[in-house]
C-alpha cells in the first residue's frame, strides 16, 4: 500500500506529517511512501535523507494523490486537490468537521474514508495517538516563552546590591494540557503563577506544578465525560468575571488557553477588565483563532489597549515546526498502525474499535 503526503501551504502551515524517522517506520511495516519534492527541506529534512530510507518523491501532486491508498496531512487539502480524492482512499488529518462539514460530506459521498484525529477519545489506548495533547503541550510552552520575550521586565525575583527585583506574576486561564504546560514553564522560569479553570479536577494538577488555583464556588458539573470543559451558566460567568477583575490588578502576564471542543472559545476577559491591569502587561490568547478568550484579541495581530499588549496568533506551532512535526508524525503513525491489518496488508475499518468509530467522518 502507498502512503502519500503533499506539501502544505507553508505560509499557513509549516508542520509536516511524515518525518524521516517515521517514514522508516512505515516502510518497515511494508508501506511505500511517496512525498512531494522538497517536502521537508524547510525543516532541514533533505530529500536525500528520505531517499536513503526508500522514500519516493513525486513532482506532480495530482499524480501523488491519485497513486496513494492513504493520504496523511495536517488539515484538508486545497480546493483544487480535494476533488482528486476517490472512492476507497483513506484521508487522515485534523479535518475540523465543524467548519468543513460541507466539504467532508461531499468526500464521504464519494466513499473516501475520512479520519479526523482531533476527535480521538480520551482513553488509555489512544494516548500515543493524541495529537491534541502533543501539540497543546508545545503551544502552552511556546506561549509563555513568547510572552516573556515581549514583557519588558525580568521574570524571576532577583536580589541585587541595588535592590530586589520582584518576580513576575502570571495568570493561566484554562488548565488543560496547554495550560498545565504553561504553568510548568512559567514556574520553571521563576514566575509566581496563578491559574483558573471551570473544572475542579484541575485544582490538584495546578497545585502539583506549584501554581495557585483560583476558583469560583459552583455546584454544577462543568466537566464533560471526555474530560473537557463545557459551557457555563450566566451566574457562573458573573462570579468568574468578578474574581478575575480583582485578580488582574496584580497580574503581569496572562496566558489564555480555554477552549470548548467544536464551539467558539469562551469569552473570559472583557475589555473593561483590562483597565485593572498595569501598563506594560502582556496577554497571549492561544484561543484567538477560535474567537478568543479576550474580547479585543485579533488573529495574527498585537493589539495594545491601555498599555496592555494582547497577542493572538493563528498557529503558534509554526514557531516550533520541527518539534511539533516530530510529535504529530508519531501520533499519526500510531493511529495508522492501529488501523492497518498487517496480516492481510490492508486498512481495516473496525467500527467496534472506539478509536476508529470516534474519528471516522460518515
N, C-alpha and C positions, 0 to 999 in steps of 0.2 A: 504494500500500500504506500501511496505517496502522501507525505505531509508537505504542504506548501505555506509560505508566508510572504506577502508582498510588503515592500517598504511603506511605512506610514508617511503621512504628510508631516514632515519634520518641523514645519512652522507651528504645528499644533501639538504633535506627539513625537518625542524623541526616544521613547522607550521602544524596545523590540521584544518579540515574543519567543525567539529561539536564539539562545547564545551558543557559542561553540561547545561549551561544556554539556549543554542539554541536547544539542544536535548529535553528539556522540552517543548519548543515552538512547535516543530514538533509533539510531542506526543499529545499536546493539540489540534492540528489541525486534529488529527486522524491517523497520520502515526505510523508505527512501526519502531524503529531504531535498526539496527544491526551494530556492530563495531568489529574490530579486538581486540583480548585480549591485554591489556596494551596500548590501543590506545592513551591515553593522559597522561600516567604516567610520561613521561619525562618533562611535563609541570605542574606536581603536581596535575593532574586530575586523581584520583584513580578510578579503575573500580567500586569500591563500590559506589562512588558518582553518577556514571552513572546508576548503578543497582537500586539505590533507586528511580530514576526517571522513571524506567521502560525500560531502555535500555537492549538489549540482546547482549551478547558477543559470537562471533563465533571463534573457534580456527583455523578453516580451511578457508583461504582466498578464495579458489576456491568455496567452498560452499557458502560463504558470497556473492560473486559476482553473482553466479548463482541464489541466492534467491532474490536479490534486484530488485525492479522496477526502482528505481532511485539510481544512484551512484554519490557521491559527493567527489571530490578530489581536491588537489591543481593543479595538472597537469595530463598528461596522465599516465596511469598505465604502469608498466614494460612490456616488450615484452611477457613474459610468462602468464601475466594476461589479456592483451588486447584481446587475442584470445578467452577468455572465454565470452566476451560480446556477447549478442544475440539480435535478432530482437525484437523490441518493448521496449527495455530498454532505459532509459534516462541517459545520462552521462553529468555531469556538472563540469566545472573546467576552468582553464586557459590553453587552448589547443594549443596555439601558432601555428595557421594554416600555417603560412609562413614557419616554419621549419618542421612541421609534416604533410604536405599535403598528402603524400602517405598513411600514417597510417590512417588518417582521411577519406580519400577516400574509403579505404577498409572497415572501420566501417560503413560509410554511405551506402555502397552497401549491407551490412548486415541489413540495416534498423534500426541501432541504432540511437536514437535521440541525437545529439551532440550539446551542447551549450557551447560556448567559451566566458567567461564573460569579457575578455578584449575588446570585440567588442561592448559592450553596447553603445548605442547612448548617446550623451550628451544632454539629455532632463531632464526637471524638475522631471518627474515621475520616472526616473531611478536613481536619485541621491542616494537614500537609498541602491541601489544595486551596486554602482560604486566602484568596487574593485580596480581599478587603482588609484583612488583618496585616498581611505583609506590607501592603502599600501604605496603609494608615500609620503603621509604626514609623516608617520613614518620613511621612508627611508631618507627623507630630514632632519628630526630632528636628526636621529642617525648618519648620515654622518658628521654633524657638531660636535657632541659630540666626535666621533671617531677621527676626525681631530684635535680637540683641545687637546685630550689626547696625541697625538703624537707630536704636536707642543711644543717645549721646552721653550716657553716664556709665560708670563702672557697674558691673553686676554684683560681684561678691563684696562682702564687708572687708574693708582694708583698714588696718591700724597703722598710721604713719606718724612721723615726728610732727607733721603739720596738722594732724588731727585725724579723726576717724571718718572713713567714707562708709555710709550706711549701705546695707545690701538692698538691691532692687527687690520690689515686691511684685510677684507675678500672679495673675488670676487665670486659671484654665477653666473654660466653660465647656462642659461635656467631658465626662471621664470614661469614654470608650477607649478603644485601642490607641487612637491618635492622642487623645487627652492624657492617658496614662504615660505614654512615651514623652509627651511634652512636659509633664510633671517631673518625670525622672531626669530628663535632660536639663531642665531649668534648675532643679535641685543640685545636680552634679556641678553646675556652673556657679553655684554659690548664692542663688536667689532664695528669697523666702516665698514659698509657694502656697497659694490657696486654690481650691477647686470646688466646683459646684456641678451637680448632676441631679436629674429628677429621680434617678434610681437609687434607693437607699443602699442597695447591694454594693454600690461603688464606694461607700464610705470606708470600708475596711481596706480596699485596694489603694485608695488615695493615701490613707494614713500609713500604710505599709511602705509607701515611697517617700514618706516624710512631708507630705502635704497636709494642709489644714482643710478639712471638709466643711463647706458651708451648706446648710440645708434649710429648706422650708418645711415646717411641720405640716404634714399632709397625710391623710389616711388612705387615699385611693392608691391602687396599684399602678405605678407608672412604668412598668417594665413588661414587654411582650414575652410570650413563651420562648421566643427565639433569643431573648437576652437584649433586645434593642429597646431604646426609649420610645414611648408613644406620646401622642399629643396630650397636653394638659388642659385642665379646666380653666375657665376665666378667673376663678377665685385664686387658683394656684399661681397664675401668671401675675396677678396683682401683688401677691405676697413675695414672689420671686423678684419682681421689679423693685419693691421696697428694700429687700435685702441687698440686692446688687447696687442700688443707688447709694446706700450707706457705705458699702464696701469700696466702691470706686474712688472714694475720697483718699484712700491710702494706697491705691494700686498704680504701679508704673507701666506695666505691660500686661496686655490681655491676649490670650490665645483662644480663639473660638473654634470649637470642633463639633458642635452639636448638630446632628443630622437625624432625620426620621426617614428610614428606607422608603423610597418610592414617592416621597412627598417633598414639598417645598421646605427648606430649612426653617426651623422656628426662629422668629424674631425675638431676640432676648435683650439686646442692648439698644435702647431707643435714643434718638438724637438728643433729647433733653437730659438724658442721664450722663452724657459726655461732659456736661457743664460741671460735674463733680470731679472730673479728672484734672490733674495738673498739666499745664502746657509742657510739651516735650514727651508726653506719654505715647505709647505705641500700641496699636491693636492689630493683630493678624487674624483675619477672618478666613479660615480654611473652608468655610461653608459658602463663600461668596458665589461660586458658580451655581449653587442651588438656591439662590435667593438671598443668602447671607444671614448670619446671626446678628449682624449690626445694621441698623437702619440705613446708614449712609454708605456702606461699602459698595464698591463697584468692581467688576471683574477687570483684572489687569491694570488697575489704577491705584495710586496712593492719594487718598483724599485727606485733606487737612481741615479740621474743624476745631476752633478754639485752641489751636496749638497741638492738638492730638492728631497723630498720623494713623490713618486706617488703611491697611493693606489688604487687597483682595486679588489673588492670582487664580487663573483658570486651571493651571496644572503645576503645582509646586514640584512635582516629581520630575519635571523637565530639568530641574536643577540637580537631580541625583539620578540621571538616566541609566548609568551603568549598574549601580547597585539595585535600583528598582527593577530593571530588566532582568537581572540575575534571579531575583526572588520571584518575579512574575513567571518567568520561563520554568522555574522549578515547580511552582504551583500547577501550571498547565500540564507539565509532563506527568505529574502525579494523577491529575484528572484523566488524561488520555490513557494512562496505564490501567486505571480502573474501568475505563470504557472499552478497552481493547481485549478481544478474545484471542489470547496468544496461541492457543491450540489450533484454532481454525483460521487465524490471521485475518480477522475482520472486526468491524465495530459491532458491539453487542449492546443494543439499547434495551436493558432490562428495567422496566418501569417499576419493578418491585424493589429496586435499589433506590433508597431515598435520595442519594446524591444525584442520580440520573433523573428521577422523576421531578425533583425540585428545580433543576436547572434547565430542563428542556423547554423550549418555547413551542407550544402547539398551535 
